[in-house]
Amino acid sequence: MILDQVIFNKKVQSKGFESDKSSERPLRSVMKALSWRVVGTIDTLLVSYYATGKFTLAASIATVDFLTKLVLYFFHERIWNRIKWGK
């Protein structure tokens, strides 16, 4: 299944050590997504608070932003990891 290949980096046939070592494991993609989302969420929280003047509303916006963009970034990373361009 293509989704398994994108997410878990399963390969039908290995292309050798050099090719395999240049790809990232899913856990690394998750950790990169989490660390980036922490930075992004702090930014969203501050901008939302500045725009609304209400911390509760800003925190709600930041929470939704964190969850949706975390998932999107993970899949974005996994797809780009499969693209050979620029490697």
C-alpha positions as CSV (number, residue, x, y, z in Angstrom):
1,M,0.0,0.0,0.0
2,I,1.3,3.4,-0.9
3,L,0.3,5.0,2.4
4,D,2.4,2.4,4.3
5,Q,5.4,3.2,2.0
6,V,5.0,6.9,2.6
7,I,4.5,6.8,6.4
8,F,6.6,3.9,7.4
9,N,9.2,4.1,4.6
10,K,8.6,0.5,3.7
11,K,10.3,-0.4,0.5
12,V,9.4,-3.2,-1.9
13,Q,13.1,-3.7,-2.8
14,S,16.1,-2.0,-1.1
15,K,18.3,0.1,-3.4
16,G,21.4,-0.4,-1.3
17,F,23.0,1.2,1.8
18,E,23.7,4.6,0.3
19,S,20.1,5.1,-0.7
20,D,18.7,3.8,2.6
21,K,20.9,5.9,4.9
22,S,19.8,9.2,3.2
23,S,16.1,8.7,4.1
24,E,14.7,9.5,7.5
25,R,12.8,7.2,9.8
26,P,9.2,8.1,10.7
27,L,10.1,8.8,14.4
28,R,12.6,11.5,13.2
29,S,9.8,13.1,11.1
30,V,7.5,13.1,14.2
31,M,10.1,14.7,16.4
32,K,10.9,17.4,13.8
33,A,7.1,18.0,13.4
34,L,6.7,18.3,17.2
35,S,9.6,20.7,17.7
36,W,8.6,22.9,14.8
37,R,5.0,23.0,16.0
38,V,6.0,24.1,19.4
39,V,7.8,27.1,17.8
40,G,4.8,27.7,15.5
41,T,2.3,27.4,18.3
42,I,4.0,30.0,20.4
43,D,4.0,32.3,17.5
44,T,0.3,31.6,16.8
45,L,-0.5,32.1,20.5
46,L,1.2,35.5,20.6
47,V,-0.3,36.7,17.3
48,S,-3.8,35.5,18.3
49,Y,-3.5,37.2,21.7
50,Y,-2.3,40.4,20.1
51,A,-5.2,40.3,17.6
52,T,-8.0,39.4,20.1
53,G,-6.7,40.6,23.5
54,K,-8.2,37.4,25.0
55,F,-5.8,34.7,26.2
56,T,-8.5,32.0,26.3
57,L,-9.4,32.5,22.7
58,A,-5.8,32.8,21.7
59,A,-5.0,29.5,23.4
60,S,-8.0,27.8,21.7
61,I,-6.7,29.0,18.3
62,A,-3.2,27.9,19.1
63,T,-4.4,24.4,20.1
64,V,-6.3,23.8,17.0
65,D,-3.4,25.2,14.9
66,F,-1.0,22.9,16.7
67,L,-3.0,19.7,16.1
68,T,-3.9,20.3,12.4
69,K,-0.4,21.5,11.4
70,L,1.4,18.7,13.2
71,V,-0.5,16.1,11.2
72,L,0.0,18.1,7.9
73,Y,3.7,18.6,8.5
74,F,4.2,14.9,9.3
75,F,2.7,13.8,6.0
76,H,4.5,16.6,4.1
77,E,7.9,15.4,5.5
78,R,7.1,11.7,4.6
79,I,6.2,12.6,1.1
80,W,9.2,14.8,0.6
81,N,11.4,12.1,2.0
82,R,10.3,9.9,-1.0
83,I,11.3,12.5,-3.5
84,K,14.9,12.1,-4.8
85,W,15.2,15.6,-6.2
86,G,18.0,17.5,-4.4
87,K,19.4,14.6,-2.4
